[in-house]
Amino acid sequence: MRPANLLKIETLSNDWRDKDIILLHACFQLLKNCVEDENLLNCHIDWEYDERHRQAKHEIEELYQWWASYVEPPTLDEEGYNHESEMLKRLVAVRWACGLKPEPFDRRMAVP
């Protein structure tokens, strides 16, 4: 069993990278790991519970497919950077679906 606090980012070499690029790759590596290793789309989560869960599953599938076909451009222009940022925002927006029970999230119950 490997340590839980290490993340192998398969899409990056050991070369130095700007942290914004590492952030993108790390977040999508976590998504990839959840989908492939933890079977996120076919696990304990009831994706049919309500419309919000159905939409979240669809969004996760779209994000996963985008990342699976992602090819890092040799140079990144503003349009490409903005698109990657939008995909990252979409991923963060469905974070709630990757482990919460169907009941609405109550921040008062969260552990500080």
C-alpha positions in Angstrom: 0.0 0.0 0.0 1.4 3.4 -1.0 1.3 6.4 1.3 -2.0 8.3 1.1 -0.2 11.7 1.1 1.7 11.1 -2.2 0.2 11.8 -5.6 1.9 10.4 -8.7 0.9 12.8 -11.5 1.2 10.6 -14.5 1.0 13.4 -17.1 4.0 15.4 -15.8 7.7 14.6 -16.0 10.1 15.4 -13.3 11.0 18.7 -15.0 10.3 22.0 -13.3 6.7 23.3 -13.9 4.8 26.4 -12.9 2.5 25.7 -10.0 -0.6 26.6 -12.0 0.1 23.8 -14.4 0.8 21.4 -11.5 -2.5 22.4 -9.9 -4.4 21.5 -13.1 -2.6 18.1 -13.5 -2.9 17.2 -9.9 -6.6 17.9 -9.7 -7.3 15.9 -12.8 -5.0 13.1 -11.7 -7.2 12.8 -8.6 -10.3 12.6 -10.7 -8.7 9.9 -12.9 -7.7 8.0 -9.8 -11.2 8.2 -8.4 -12.8 7.1 -11.6 -10.4 4.3 -12.4 -9.0 3.1 -9.1 -11.9 3.7 -6.8 -14.6 3.1 -9.4 -16.3 6.4 -8.6 -19.0 6.1 -11.3 -20.1 2.6 -10.2 -19.6 2.7 -6.4 -21.6 3.4 -3.2 -22.9 6.8 -4.5 -26.5 6.7 -5.7 -26.2 8.7 -8.9 -29.9 8.3 -9.5 -30.9 9.8 -6.1 -32.0 13.1 -7.6 -31.4 15.4 -10.5 -28.4 17.0 -8.8 -26.7 13.6 -8.5 -27.5 12.7 -12.1 -26.1 16.0 -13.4 -23.0 15.6 -11.2 -22.3 12.1 -12.7 -22.7 13.4 -16.2 -20.4 16.3 -15.4 -17.8 13.9 -13.9 -18.0 11.7 -17.0 -17.5 14.7 -19.3 -14.5 16.0 -17.2 -13.0 12.5 -17.1 -13.3 12.1 -20.9 -11.8 15.6 -21.5 -8.8 14.8 -19.4 -8.4 11.3 -20.9 -8.1 13.0 -24.3 -6.1 16.0 -23.1 -2.8 16.7 -24.8 -0.7 19.4 -23.3 0.0 22.1 -25.9 3.7 23.0 -26.5 2.7 26.6 -25.7 -0.4 27.8 -24.0 -2.2 30.8 -25.3 -4.8 32.8 -23.4 -7.7 31.0 -24.9 -6.2 27.6 -24.0 -5.4 28.7 -20.5 -8.9 30.0 -20.0 -10.4 26.8 -21.2 -8.2 24.7 -18.9 -9.2 27.0 -16.0 -12.9 26.6 -16.9 -12.5 22.8 -16.8 -10.8 23.1 -13.4 -13.6 25.2 -12.1 -16.1 22.6 -13.3 -14.2 19.9 -11.5 -14.2 21.8 -8.2 -17.9 22.5 -8.6 -18.7 18.7 -8.4 -16.3 18.0 -5.6 -19.3 17.5 -3.3 -20.4 14.5 -5.2 -17.2 12.5 -4.6 -18.1 11.2 -1.2 -21.0 12.9 0.4 -24.2 11.1 1.2 -27.3 12.2 -0.7 -28.5 14.4 2.1 -27.7 18.1 1.7 -24.3 19.1 3.0 -24.5 21.0 6.3 -21.3 22.9 7.0 -22.2 23.1 10.7 -21.6 19.3 10.8 -18.2 19.6 9.1 -15.1 18.8 11.1 -13.0 22.0 11.5 
